[in-house]
């Protein structure tokens, strides 16, 4: 039984993958303030506005004197945050950009009047950001060069030393969040409730499974608060270790609409008992990175609260994927979640 469902994966844009933007309520944004910091590097509101006015980034055609809507600023901020995250990993792993890609990106952006009005230095900054987020075009022989996110994933999978450096920089990404989980069918709820009251260990074994773990959840999760699974995520991350939480109910899609229960939806009832988190072994870390699509690594980087701080004027929810994609809340775990100290497994290079 999985702790949480697989997160939706949004398709990247042709030139940029708009990742890490903040969405929700917000008021006007003043110029020359800090919009975000990424690994200690500042992104200013001026940089956000400059990027937002470029249609390939902001995704909206704006006149020179038009005010930039806040939603478009958020989109541009996502572009700048994602680019800086990738640049930092590019430097950490000593990776090169594909030959000729910068010239192709610059040529494409030069057609935009807002880009053409920028200084040479400002243009270079936007080109370098777009390059790391772009998918290289096929070569003359139709071979596809790897973009930077894919290069990062390939390097982390194949190079133990690079993976060790990456884990040391992002230890939370390589921790499993674990819990005992039990689930009752609609006609079992009373039976499971009584079993939990009498003997939780036996109840979890009979109606679910003990010590179920999921790695991405320990990095703050990829489950939107609107998801029917959110209540389970919140209980696992925020509950006390060893304490049973339930019943937790949610309305979910019916996996068998033609069955006895019928209907498009069914009520899901769960009990969880958080078991804290633990570090992956190096073999587990290699398997983890190899199982992710290339952009998923960037999604997880953007969720690291120690690495990325966004000014609350831009909102308090992350959007991952193309403009207006999957909304994600950063979970702040108490002692039971990803912040729980755990002894690393024998041979763990991060120990």
C-alpha positions as CSV (number, residue, x, y, z in Angstrom):
1,X,0.0,0.0,0.0
2,X,1.5,3.3,-1.1
3,X,1.5,6.2,1.4
4,X,0.6,8.7,-1.3
5,X,-0.4,8.6,-5.0
6,X,2.1,9.5,-7.6
7,X,2.2,13.2,-8.3
8,X,1.0,14.7,-11.6
9,X,3.8,15.6,-13.9
10,X,3.4,18.7,-16.0
11,X,4.9,18.9,-19.5
12,X,7.7,21.5,-20.0
13,X,7.3,24.4,-22.4
14,X,9.4,24.5,-25.6
15,X,11.7,27.1,-24.3
16,X,11.3,27.2,-20.5
17,X,9.9,25.0,-17.8
18,X,8.1,27.4,-15.5
19,X,8.9,25.8,-12.1
20,X,8.7,27.0,-8.6
21,X,6.4,30.0,-9.1
22,X,4.3,31.1,-6.2
23,X,0.6,31.5,-6.6
24,X,-2.4,32.5,-4.5
25,X,-3.4,35.8,-3.0
26,X,-1.1,38.8,-3.3
27,X,-1.1,42.5,-3.7
28,X,0.9,44.9,-5.9
29,X,4.7,44.4,-6.1
30,X,7.0,47.4,-5.7
31,X,10.1,47.8,-7.7
32,X,13.7,47.2,-6.5
33,X,12.8,44.8,-3.7
34,X,13.9,41.2,-3.2
35,X,11.5,38.9,-4.9
36,X,13.3,35.7,-3.9
37,X,16.6,34.3,-2.8
38,X,17.9,31.0,-4.2
39,X,20.9,29.4,-2.5
40,X,21.7,32.9,-1.1
41,X,21.5,34.7,-4.5
42,X,19.0,37.5,-4.8
43,X,16.3,37.8,-7.5
44,X,15.0,41.4,-7.6
45,X,11.5,42.6,-8.6
46,X,13.2,44.5,-11.4
47,X,14.6,41.2,-12.8
48,X,11.1,39.7,-12.4
49,X,9.4,42.5,-14.4
50,X,12.0,42.3,-17.1
51,X,11.5,38.6,-17.5
52,X,7.7,38.9,-17.3
53,X,7.6,41.4,-20.3
54,X,9.3,38.8,-22.5
55,X,6.4,36.8,-24.0
56,X,8.3,33.5,-24.2
57,X,8.7,33.8,-20.4
58,X,5.6,35.6,-19.1
59,X,3.4,33.9,-21.7
60,X,1.4,37.1,-22.2
61,X,1.9,39.8,-24.9
62,X,2.4,43.2,-23.2
63,X,2.9,46.7,-24.5
64,X,5.9,48.8,-23.4
65,X,3.7,50.9,-21.1
66,X,1.3,48.1,-19.9
67,X,1.3,47.2,-16.3
68,X,2.5,43.6,-15.6
69,X,-0.2,41.6,-13.9
70,X,0.8,39.8,-10.7
71,X,0.1,36.4,-12.2
72,X,2.6,37.1,-15.0
73,X,5.2,38.3,-12.4
74,X,4.7,35.0,-10.5
75,X,5.3,33.1,-13.8
76,X,8.4,35.0,-14.5
77,X,9.7,34.5,-10.9
78,X,9.2,30.7,-11.4
79,X,11.4,30.9,-14.5
80,X,14.2,32.8,-12.6
81,X,14.0,30.5,-9.5
82,X,14.2,27.4,-11.6
83,X,17.0,28.7,-13.7
84,X,19.1,29.6,-10.7
85,X,18.6,26.2,-9.1
86,X,19.8,24.5,-12.3
87,X,22.8,26.8,-12.7
88,X,23.9,26.0,-9.1
89,X,23.7,22.3,-9.8
90,X,25.4,22.7,-13.1
91,X,28.3,24.3,-11.3
92,X,28.3,21.8,-8.5
93,X,28.4,18.9,-10.9
94,X,30.7,20.6,-13.5
95,X,28.3,20.1,-16.4
96,X,28.5,21.9,-19.8
97,X,25.6,23.3,-21.8
98,X,24.9,21.9,-25.2
99,X,26.9,23.5,-28.0
100,X,25.2,26.3,-29.8
101,X,22.1,26.4,-27.6
102,X,22.9,29.9,-26.2
103,X,23.0,31.4,-29.7
104,X,19.8,29.7,-30.7
105,X,18.0,30.9,-27.6
106,X,19.4,34.5,-28.0
107,X,18.2,34.6,-31.6
108,X,14.7,33.5,-30.6
109,X,14.5,36.0,-27.8
110,X,15.9,38.9,-29.9
111,X,12.6,38.9,-31.9
112,X,10.8,40.1,-28.7
113,X,10.9,43.9,-28.4
114,X,10.9,43.8,-24.6
115,X,14.0,41.7,-24.7
116,X,15.6,43.9,-27.3
117,X,15.2,47.0,-25.1
118,X,17.3,45.4,-22.3
119,X,21.0,46.2,-21.8
120,X,23.6,43.6,-23.0
121,X,24.1,42.4,-19.5
122,X,20.4,42.0,-18.8
123,X,20.0,40.1,-22.1
124,X,22.9,37.8,-21.2
125,X,21.3,37.1,-17.9
126,X,18.0,36.1,-19.4
127,X,19.6,34.0,-22.2
128,X,21.7,32.1,-19.6
129,X,18.6,31.4,-17.6
130,X,16.6,30.3,-20.6
131,X,19.5,28.0,-21.8
132,X,19.5,25.9,-18.7
133,X,15.7,25.4,-18.9
134,X,15.6,24.7,-22.7
135,X,15.4,21.4,-24.5
136,X,18.1,21.4,-27.2
137,X,16.7,20.9,-30.7
138,X,17.6,17.7,-32.6
139,X,20.9,17.7,-34.4
140,X,21.5,17.2,-38.1
141,X,21.3,13.4,-37.7
142,X,18.1,13.8,-35.6
143,X,19.9,12.9,-32.4
144,X,18.6,14.7,-29.3
145,X,21.1,16.3,-27.0
146,X,20.3,16.1,-23.3
147,X,19.0,19.3,-21.6
148,X,20.5,20.3,-18.3
149,X,17.8,18.6,-16.1
150,X,18.4,15.3,-17.9
151,X,22.2,15.7,-17.6
152,X,21.9,16.2,-13.9
153,X,19.8,13.1,-13.5
154,X,22.1,11.0,-15.7
155,X,25.1,12.2,-13.7
156,X,23.6,11.5,-10.3
157,X,22.6,8.0,-11.5
158,X,25.9,7.0,-12.9
159,X,28.5,8.9,-10.8
160,X,28.7,7.9,-7.1
161,X,31.0,10.9,-6.2
162,X,28.6,13.4,-7.8
163,X,25.6,11.8,-6.1
164,X,27.4,12.0,-2.8
165,X,28.0,15.7,-3.2
166,X,24.4,16.3,-4.3
167,X,23.1,14.3,-1.2
168,X,25.3,16.4,1.1
169,X,23.9,19.6,-0.4
170,X,20.3,18.3,-0.3
171,X,20.0,15.7,2.5
172,X,16.2,16.1,3.0
173,X,15.6,14.9,-0.6
174,X,17.1,11.6,0.3
175,X,15.1,10.7,3.4
176,X,12.2,8.3,3.5
177,X,9.0,9.3,5.3
178,X,7.4,6.2,6.8
179,X,4.2,5.3,8.5
180,X,1.9,2.3,9.3
181,X,-1.2,2.6,7.1
182,X,-4.5,0.8,7.2
183,X,-7.5,1.3,5.0
184,X,-11.2,0.3,5.5
185,X,-13.7,-0.6,2.8
186,X,-17.0,1.2,3.4
187,X,-18.5,-1.8,5.1
188,X,-15.4,-2.3,7.3
189,X,-15.2,1.1,9.1
190,X,-16.7,0.0,12.4
191,X,-14.7,-3.2,12.4
192,X,-11.4,-1.4,11.8
193,X,-12.3,1.2,14.4
194,X,-12.8,-1.4,17.0
195,X,-9.7,-3.3,16.0
196,X,-7.6,-0.1,16.3
197,X,-8.9,0.5,19.8
198,X,-8.2,-3.1,20.9
199,X,-4.7,-3.8,19.2
200,X,-3.3,-1.2,16.7
201,X,-0.4,-3.5,15.7
202,X,-2.7,-6.3,14.7
203,X,-5.2,-3.9,13.1
204,X,-2.5,-2.4,10.9
205,X,-1.2,-5.8,9.8
206,X,-4.7,-7.1,9.1
207,X,-6.1,-4.1,7.3
208,X,-3.0,-2.5,5.8
209,X,0.7,-2.7,6.2
210,X,3.4,-1.7,8.6
211,X,6.3,0.7,7.9
212,X,5.3,2.0,4.4
213,X,7.8,4.6,3.1
214,X,7.9,7.1,0.3
215,X,10.9,9.2,-0.5
216,X,9.4,12.3,-2.3
217,X,7.1,12.9,0.6
218,X,10.0,13.4,2.9
219,X,11.0,16.4,0.8
220,X,7.7,18.1,1.7
221,X,5.5,16.2,-0.7
222,X,4.1,16.6,-4.1
223,X,0.4,16.5,-3.1
224,X,-1.7,19.6,-3.5
225,X,-3.9,20.6,-0.6
226,X,-6.9,20.2,-2.9
227,X,-6.1,16.5,-3.3
228,X,-8.3,14.0,-1.5
229,X,-5.0,12.5,-0.2
230,X,-4.0,15.7,1.5
231,X,-5.5,14.7,4.9
232,X,-3.4,11.5,4.8
233,X,-0.3,13.4,3.9
234,X,-0.9,16.0,6.7
235,X,-1.4,13.2,9.3
236,X,1.8,11.4,8.3
237,X,3.9,14.5,8.3
238,X,2.5,16.3,11.2
239,X,1.4,13.5,13.6
240,X,3.3,12.3,16.6
241,X,5.5,9.3,16.0
242,X,3.9,6.1,17.2
243,X,0.5,7.6,17.7
244,X,-2.5,6.4,15.7
245,X,-4.4,9.0,13.8
246,X,-7.8,8.1,12.4
247,X,-10.3,7.5,11.0
248,X,-9.3,9.9,8.2
249,X,-12.0,10.2,5.5
250,X,-11.8,11.5,2.0
251,X,-14.0,11.2,-1.1
252,X,-11.9,9.7,-3.9
253,X,-12.5,8.3,-7.4
254,X,-14.1,4.9,-7.4
255,X,-11.6,2.3,-8.8
256,X,-14.5,0.0,-9.7
257,X,-17.6,2.1,-10.7
258,X,-19.3,-1.1,-11.9
259,X,-18.8,-2.9,-8.6
260,X,-21.1,-3.3,-5.7
261,X,-20.6,0.2,-4.3
262,X,-21.3,1.8,-7.7
263,X,-20.9,5.5,-8.5
264,X,-18.0,7.6,-9.7
265,X,-16.7,8.3,-6.2
266,X,-16.3,6.3,-2.9
267,X,-15.4,7.3,0.6
268,X,-11.9,6.3,1.6
269,X,-11.2,5.8,5.3
270,X,-7.7,5.4,6.6
271,X,-5.7,5.2,9.8
272,X,-2.0,6.1,10.0
273,X,0.7,5.8,12.6
274,X,3.8,8.0,11.7
275,X,7.2,6.2,12.1
276,X,9.4,9.2,11.3
277,X,12.0,9.4,8.5
278,X,15.3,7.8,7.7
279,X,18.2,8.4,5.3
280,X,18.5,6.3,2.1
281,X,21.6,4.2,1.5
282,X,23.6,5.1,-1.6
283,X,22.0,2.3,-3.5
284,X,18.6,3.5,-2.5
285,X,19.6,7.1,-3.6
286,X,20.7,5.8,-7.0
287,X,17.5,4.0,-7.5
288,X,15.5,7.1,-6.4
289,X,17.1,9.5,-8.9
290,X,16.9,7.0,-11.7
291,X,13.2,6.5,-11.1
292,X,12.4,10.2,-11.5
293,X,11.8,12.0,-14.8
294,X,14.5,14.7,-15.3
295,X,12.2,17.7,-14.3
296,X,11.1,16.0,-11.1
297,X,14.5,16.6,-9.6
298,X,14.1,20.3,-10.2
299,X,10.6,20.2,-8.7
300,X,12.1,18.7,-5.5
301,X,14.9,21.3,-5.4
302,X,12.3,24.1,-5.6
303,X,10.6,22.6,-2.5
304,X,13.6,22.8,-0.3
305,X,12.8,25.7,2.1
306,X,16.4,26.2,3.1
307,X,17.4,26.7,-0.6
308,X,14.5,28.8,-1.9
309,X,12.8,31.7,-0.1
310,X,10.0,33.6,-1.9
311,X,8.8,37.0,-0.7
312,X,5.2,36.5,0.5
313,X,3.9,39.3,-1.7
314,X,4.1,36.7,-4.5
315,X,1.8,34.3,-2.6
316,X,2.2,31.2,-0.4
317,X,1.8,28.2,-2.8
318,X,4.2,26.7,-5.3
319,X,3.1,26.0,-8.8
320,X,5.2,23.3,-10.5
321,X,5.1,22.8,-14.2
322,X,4.1,25.1,-17.1
323,X,2.1,28.3,-16.2
324,X,-0.7,27.7,-13.9
325,X,0.2,24.0,-13.3
326,X,0.0,21.8,-10.2
327,X,-0.3,23.8,-7.0
328,X,1.7,22.5,-4.1
329,X,1.8,23.5,-0.4
330,X,5.1,23.3,1.4
331,X,4.5,21.0,4.3
332,X,6.2,22.1,7.5
333,X,6.7,18.9,9.5
334,X,6.9,18.7,13.2
335,X,9.0,16.0,15.0
336,X,7.4,13.2,13.1
337,X,8.1,14.2,9.6
338,X,11.2,14.8,7.4
339,X,12.8,16.9,10.2
340,X,13.0,13.8,12.5
341,X,16.6,12.8,13.3
342,X,17.3,9.3,12.2
343,X,20.4,7.2,12.3
344,X,21.7,6.6,8.7
345,X,22.0,3.1,7.4
346,X,25.4,1.4,7.5
347,X,27.6,2.6,4.8
348,X,25.6,5.7,4.1
349,X,28.0,8.3,2.6
350,X,26.1,11.2,4.2
351,X,26.7,9.9,7.8
